[in-house]
Amino acid sequence: MKGFIESVCKTDEQVYTKMGACSMFEGTPLGFIFHDKNEAFSLNGDTFNSEIKSGIIALNTKRVTPLFGAITDYQVTGGDVRTSQEGFGPEVPTGLNAKRVDYIIDKGGLCLLMQLKKLNGREVRIFQVDMSNRAFGTVATLDGVDKFRGFLATVWVTKRDNTGSQNGAIILSVFFSAKYESEENNLASLVLSEEYEGLTGVVLQKTATGKAKFVIACSKDDLTSKYGSDLNDETLYVDSAGQNPSAVAYSSSTSELTFTPTGSYKIADATVLNSAGIEGYEGENTYTNLASA
């Protein structure tokens, strides 16, 4: 056992039953942190928090995706079970299908649903976070070093319709792997220093030839005047060849951006935006043609 909150394994080890001063269980779920299945983090609390915070804007497999504060209900279901051939005795999990949890999320609406559907069928690791901001995961020894990582799972997202007496909601179904039981034997938790926020996707919205606004991808809420001249930085935009425009000019009178030369551009990734002081956003992988129709 490697975790800080040790479970009793199904072995011949001695069972210890004295009640400790920290007799606690995982609390009501507050949210999750998703990360790549091959990544892992420090067991030091301060370092772990630093890695999570920097991972929100990191690229590729280093990216972490937090989702907090929207869970209103959840339902835990077990895996397949079998009874003894004699027809009596306790039911025993077969391990073919492990723990499944369905979480009900009533905020974020269709825009959040569309983003979460990108996770469908993807094998990821998940830290479950409770109302005390404790992130629960498992300890694994990787290359001789003990590391902290989420539980291995596959995610599917569906929606509940807003009809009759039923309120619309997102249903996030987490299917934990058959390794869940062994991972739980090395269960551990670390306290998060804050409720981390994920990113919002942004795109360019054409207004005229060579002109565009900086908007939220799903809702099309206009952020151009909010960031104003900060958007003049040409490194914030890239064409399909990976080149930046030679110049971008913000007009306060029209709240528009003018691009030179005219072409098709998308907004850069979160690391570039963050370095320019535009935090919490990332350009969607969508190019906007600013040339004449």
GUKE-109105 format. One record per residue (C-alpha): residue number from 1; x, y, z. Coordinates in nm, 3 decimals. Each point is the difference from the previous one (the first is absolute). Last residue first. Example, Ala and Ser with C-alpha at 12.3 -4.5 7.8 and 13.67 -1.06 7.14 Angstrom:
// GUKE-109105
LOKOL num      px      py      pz
LOKOL   2   1.367  -0.106   0.714
LOKOL   1  -0.137  -0.344   0.066
***
This chain:
// GUKE-109105
LOKOL num      px      py      pz
LOKOL 293  -1.685   3.616  -4.994
LOKOL 292   0.277   0.253   0.052
LOKOL 291   0.288  -0.111   0.219
LOKOL 290  -0.027  -0.039   0.377
LOKOL 289  -0.021  -0.381  -0.011
LOKOL 288  -0.030  -0.119   0.359
LOKOL 287   0.207  -0.303   0.097
LOKOL 286  -0.133  -0.231   0.272
LOKOL 285   0.217  -0.201   0.241
LOKOL 284  -0.151   0.187   0.293
LOKOL 283   0.215   0.277   0.145
LOKOL 282   0.052  -0.028   0.374
LOKOL 281  -0.129   0.212   0.286
LOKOL 280   0.043   0.032   0.377
LOKOL 279   0.255   0.281   0.000
LOKOL 278   0.057   0.275  -0.255
LOKOL 277   0.310   0.154   0.159
LOKOL 276   0.215  -0.038  -0.313
LOKOL 275   0.185  -0.298   0.151
LOKOL 274  -0.340  -0.159   0.063
LOKOL 273  -0.102   0.034  -0.364
LOKOL 272   0.317  -0.176  -0.117
LOKOL 271  -0.029  -0.284   0.253
LOKOL 270  -0.374  -0.031  -0.066
LOKOL 269   0.036  -0.079  -0.370
LOKOL 268  -0.013   0.251  -0.286
LOKOL 267  -0.310   0.142  -0.167
LOKOL 266  -0.073  -0.118  -0.355
LOKOL 265   0.074   0.175  -0.325
LOKOL 264  -0.104  -0.005  -0.366
LOKOL 263   0.134   0.290  -0.206
LOKOL 262   0.017   0.377  -0.032
LOKOL 261   0.355   0.125   0.041
LOKOL 260  -0.025   0.188   0.227
LOKOL 259  -0.287  -0.059   0.242
LOKOL 258  -0.243   0.261   0.135
LOKOL 257  -0.156  -0.068   0.341
LOKOL 256  -0.337   0.148   0.090
LOKOL 255  -0.157   0.190   0.290
LOKOL 254  -0.136   0.257  -0.245
LOKOL 253   0.123   0.317   0.170
LOKOL 252   0.266  -0.178   0.207
LOKOL 251   0.173  -0.126  -0.315
LOKOL 250   0.258  -0.274   0.064
LOKOL 249   0.281  -0.051  -0.253
LOKOL 248   0.166  -0.329  -0.098
LOKOL 247   0.326  -0.008  -0.196
LOKOL 246   0.227  -0.236  -0.196
LOKOL 245  -0.242  -0.289   0.047
LOKOL 244   0.151  -0.302   0.177
LOKOL 243   0.114  -0.309  -0.189
LOKOL 242  -0.074  -0.361   0.092
LOKOL 241  -0.083  -0.099  -0.357
LOKOL 240  -0.372  -0.021   0.088
LOKOL 239   0.008   0.361   0.123
LOKOL 238   0.085   0.119   0.351
LOKOL 237  -0.130   0.260   0.243
LOKOL 236   0.112   0.115   0.346
LOKOL 235   0.350   0.067  -0.135
LOKOL 234  -0.141   0.307  -0.178
LOKOL 233  -0.039   0.189   0.331
LOKOL 232  -0.268   0.265  -0.052
LOKOL 231  -0.234  -0.201   0.226
LOKOL 230   0.135   0.172   0.312
LOKOL 229  -0.133   0.320  -0.164
LOKOL 228  -0.356  -0.089   0.100
LOKOL 227  -0.029  -0.290   0.245
LOKOL 226  -0.359   0.064   0.107
LOKOL 225  -0.080   0.179  -0.329
LOKOL 224   0.056  -0.322  -0.196
LOKOL 223  -0.164  -0.244   0.240
LOKOL 222  -0.326  -0.043  -0.196
LOKOL 221  -0.223  -0.286   0.118
LOKOL 220  -0.028  -0.244  -0.294
LOKOL 219  -0.165  -0.254   0.236
LOKOL 218   0.194  -0.301  -0.130
LOKOL 217   0.335   0.136  -0.114
LOKOL 216   0.038   0.296   0.234
LOKOL 215   0.085   0.304  -0.212
LOKOL 214   0.296   0.208  -0.129
LOKOL 213  -0.148   0.213  -0.280
LOKOL 212   0.105   0.014  -0.361
LOKOL 211   0.115   0.219  -0.288
LOKOL 210   0.191  -0.081  -0.320
LOKOL 209  -0.317   0.015  -0.212
LOKOL 208  -0.287   0.069   0.238
LOKOL 207  -0.135  -0.124   0.334
LOKOL 206   0.175  -0.339   0.021
LOKOL 205  -0.022  -0.178   0.336
LOKOL 204   0.335  -0.117   0.136
LOKOL 203  -0.015  -0.290   0.242
LOKOL 202   0.010  -0.067   0.377
LOKOL 201  -0.022  -0.315   0.214
LOKOL 200  -0.032   0.053   0.375
LOKOL 199   0.256  -0.160   0.231
LOKOL 198  -0.037  -0.186   0.327
LOKOL 197  -0.029   0.150   0.346
LOKOL 196   0.188  -0.116   0.308
LOKOL 195  -0.181  -0.012   0.330
LOKOL 194   0.286   0.102   0.227
LOKOL 193   0.291  -0.129   0.210
LOKOL 192  -0.092  -0.359  -0.080
LOKOL 191   0.044  -0.247   0.286
LOKOL 190   0.170  -0.332  -0.076
LOKOL 189  -0.157  -0.343   0.020
LOKOL 188   0.123  -0.358  -0.020
LOKOL 187  -0.138  -0.340  -0.099
LOKOL 186   0.257  -0.277  -0.050
LOKOL 185  -0.254  -0.280   0.050
LOKOL 184  -0.229   0.213  -0.218
LOKOL 183   0.228  -0.066  -0.297
LOKOL 182  -0.036  -0.376   0.053
LOKOL 181  -0.379   0.033   0.004
LOKOL 180  -0.007   0.235  -0.297
LOKOL 179   0.205  -0.228  -0.226
LOKOL 178  -0.315  -0.117  -0.180
LOKOL 177  -0.020   0.357  -0.129
LOKOL 176  -0.239   0.265   0.130
LOKOL 175  -0.299   0.084  -0.217
LOKOL 174  -0.085   0.366   0.062
LOKOL 173  -0.337   0.116  -0.129
LOKOL 172  -0.048   0.377  -0.018
LOKOL 171  -0.370   0.077  -0.036
LOKOL 170  -0.059   0.362  -0.099
LOKOL 169  -0.325   0.158   0.114
LOKOL 168  -0.340   0.122  -0.113
LOKOL 167  -0.265   0.017   0.268
LOKOL 166  -0.273  -0.264   0.010
LOKOL 165  -0.356   0.095   0.093
LOKOL 164  -0.103   0.018  -0.366
LOKOL 163   0.304   0.016  -0.226
LOKOL 162   0.357   0.131   0.031
LOKOL 161   0.173  -0.300  -0.153
LOKOL 160   0.269  -0.195   0.185
LOKOL 159   0.332   0.010  -0.179
LOKOL 158   0.278  -0.245  -0.083
LOKOL 157   0.372  -0.022   0.082
LOKOL 156   0.212  -0.315  -0.002
LOKOL 155   0.333  -0.036   0.182
LOKOL 154   0.246  -0.290   0.024
LOKOL 153   0.196  -0.040   0.322
LOKOL 152   0.345  -0.029   0.161
LOKOL 151   0.002   0.154   0.347
LOKOL 150   0.198   0.321   0.039
LOKOL 149   0.372   0.027   0.063
LOKOL 148   0.249   0.047   0.282
LOKOL 147   0.361  -0.121  -0.043
LOKOL 146   0.239  -0.227   0.190
LOKOL 145   0.338  -0.014  -0.176
LOKOL 144   0.177  -0.318  -0.121
LOKOL 143  -0.071   0.061  -0.367
LOKOL 142  -0.368   0.040   0.086
LOKOL 141  -0.129  -0.119   0.339
LOKOL 140  -0.371   0.074   0.012
LOKOL 139  -0.209   0.182   0.261
LOKOL 138  -0.372   0.034  -0.067
LOKOL 137  -0.244   0.288  -0.016
LOKOL 136  -0.216   0.219   0.218
LOKOL 135   0.018   0.380  -0.020
LOKOL 134  -0.110   0.167   0.322
LOKOL 133  -0.176   0.332  -0.048
LOKOL 132  -0.211  -0.049   0.314
LOKOL 131  -0.309  -0.036  -0.221
LOKOL 130   0.155  -0.304  -0.170
LOKOL 129   0.231  -0.032  -0.302
LOKOL 128   0.024  -0.318  -0.211
LOKOL 127   0.328  -0.014  -0.191
LOKOL 126  -0.065  -0.161  -0.336
LOKOL 125   0.229  -0.178  -0.246
LOKOL 124  -0.096  -0.026  -0.364
LOKOL 123  -0.121  -0.259  -0.251
LOKOL 122  -0.208   0.182  -0.262
LOKOL 121  -0.334  -0.140  -0.107
LOKOL 120  -0.165   0.339   0.019
LOKOL 119   0.240   0.268   0.122
LOKOL 118  -0.082   0.242  -0.283
LOKOL 117  -0.358  -0.029   0.125
LOKOL 116   0.112   0.217   0.292
LOKOL 115   0.036   0.302  -0.229
LOKOL 114  -0.342  -0.037  -0.162
LOKOL 113  -0.162  -0.054   0.341
LOKOL 112   0.168   0.314   0.136
LOKOL 111  -0.159   0.206  -0.278
LOKOL 110  -0.332  -0.183   0.038
LOKOL 109  -0.045   0.107   0.360
LOKOL 108   0.288   0.097   0.228
LOKOL 107  -0.184  -0.085   0.318
LOKOL 106  -0.219  -0.294   0.104
LOKOL 105   0.262  -0.274   0.019
LOKOL 104  -0.126  -0.346   0.100
LOKOL 103   0.280  -0.254   0.062
LOKOL 102  -0.034  -0.367  -0.095
LOKOL 101   0.258  -0.221   0.174
LOKOL 100   0.119  -0.341  -0.119
LOKOL  99   0.215  -0.245   0.195
LOKOL  98   0.153  -0.291  -0.189
LOKOL  97  -0.126  -0.223  -0.277
LOKOL  96   0.179  -0.329  -0.043
LOKOL  95   0.119   0.005   0.362
LOKOL  94  -0.222  -0.294   0.090
LOKOL  93  -0.140   0.164   0.311
LOKOL  92  -0.104  -0.259   0.262
LOKOL  91  -0.355  -0.056   0.123
LOKOL  90  -0.008  -0.154   0.345
LOKOL  89  -0.101  -0.359   0.074
LOKOL  88  -0.267  -0.225  -0.147
LOKOL  87  -0.073  -0.168  -0.329
LOKOL  86   0.259  -0.276   0.026
LOKOL  85   0.175   0.139  -0.308
LOKOL  84   0.081   0.312   0.198
LOKOL  83  -0.151   0.329  -0.108
LOKOL  82   0.133   0.233  -0.268
LOKOL  81   0.035   0.374  -0.033
LOKOL  80   0.040   0.244  -0.290
LOKOL  79   0.128   0.342   0.097
LOKOL  78  -0.145   0.244   0.248
LOKOL  77  -0.216   0.308  -0.038
LOKOL  76   0.052   0.342   0.160
LOKOL  75  -0.257   0.273  -0.063
LOKOL  74   0.071   0.372   0.011
LOKOL  73  -0.182   0.323   0.074
LOKOL  72   0.034   0.378  -0.032
LOKOL  71   0.351   0.025  -0.144
LOKOL  70   0.081   0.348  -0.137
LOKOL  69   0.280   0.135   0.219
LOKOL  68   0.316  -0.114  -0.171
LOKOL  67   0.139  -0.129  -0.331
LOKOL  66   0.379  -0.004  -0.037
LOKOL  65   0.182  -0.099  -0.319
LOKOL  64   0.370  -0.087   0.013
LOKOL  63   0.230   0.041  -0.301
LOKOL  62   0.347  -0.163   0.013
LOKOL  61  -0.099  -0.250  -0.272
LOKOL  60  -0.032   0.276  -0.265
LOKOL  59   0.067   0.354   0.116
LOKOL  58   0.001   0.163   0.343
LOKOL  57  -0.259   0.267   0.083
LOKOL  56  -0.177  -0.191   0.279
LOKOL  55   0.321  -0.191   0.073
LOKOL  54   0.161   0.304   0.164
LOKOL  53  -0.266   0.000   0.271
LOKOL  52   0.007  -0.378   0.045
LOKOL  51   0.381  -0.009   0.022
LOKOL  50   0.005   0.283   0.257
LOKOL  49  -0.264  -0.175   0.208
LOKOL  48   0.203  -0.323  -0.007
LOKOL  47   0.318   0.186   0.094
LOKOL  46  -0.167   0.151   0.305
LOKOL  45  -0.154  -0.332   0.106
LOKOL  44   0.310  -0.216  -0.050
LOKOL  43  -0.108  -0.330  -0.155
LOKOL  42   0.108   0.132  -0.341
LOKOL  41  -0.200  -0.072  -0.311
LOKOL  40  -0.070  -0.268  -0.262
LOKOL  39  -0.056  -0.017  -0.377
LOKOL  38  -0.072  -0.307  -0.214
LOKOL  37  -0.380   0.012   0.024
LOKOL  36  -0.013   0.366  -0.095
LOKOL  35  -0.180   0.219   0.254
LOKOL  34  -0.351   0.075   0.122
LOKOL  33  -0.054   0.194   0.324
LOKOL  32  -0.340  -0.052   0.155
LOKOL  31  -0.281   0.167   0.190
LOKOL  30  -0.164   0.074   0.332
LOKOL  29  -0.078  -0.354   0.108
LOKOL  28  -0.150  -0.047   0.349
LOKOL  27   0.273  -0.113   0.236
LOKOL  26   0.257  -0.279  -0.016
LOKOL  25   0.019  -0.169   0.336
LOKOL  24   0.149   0.111   0.327
LOKOL  23   0.145  -0.140   0.321
LOKOL  22   0.295   0.232   0.049
LOKOL  21   0.059  -0.065   0.372
LOKOL  20   0.043  -0.370  -0.068
LOKOL  19  -0.234  -0.282   0.093
LOKOL  18   0.198  -0.317   0.074
LOKOL  17  -0.087  -0.270  -0.256
LOKOL  16   0.323  -0.142  -0.140
LOKOL  15  -0.038  -0.312  -0.217
LOKOL  14   0.312  -0.218  -0.026
LOKOL  13   0.095  -0.079  -0.359
LOKOL  12  -0.132  -0.318  -0.162
LOKOL  11  -0.121   0.186  -0.305
LOKOL  10  -0.321   0.165  -0.125
LOKOL   9   0.129   0.349   0.073
LOKOL   8  -0.122   0.215   0.289
LOKOL   7   0.005   0.362  -0.115
LOKOL   6   0.267   0.257   0.076
LOKOL   5  -0.071   0.370   0.007
LOKOL   4   0.347   0.145  -0.069
LOKOL   3   0.052  -0.233  -0.292
LOKOL   2   0.286  -0.244  -0.067
LOKOL   1  -0.133  -0.340   0.096
***
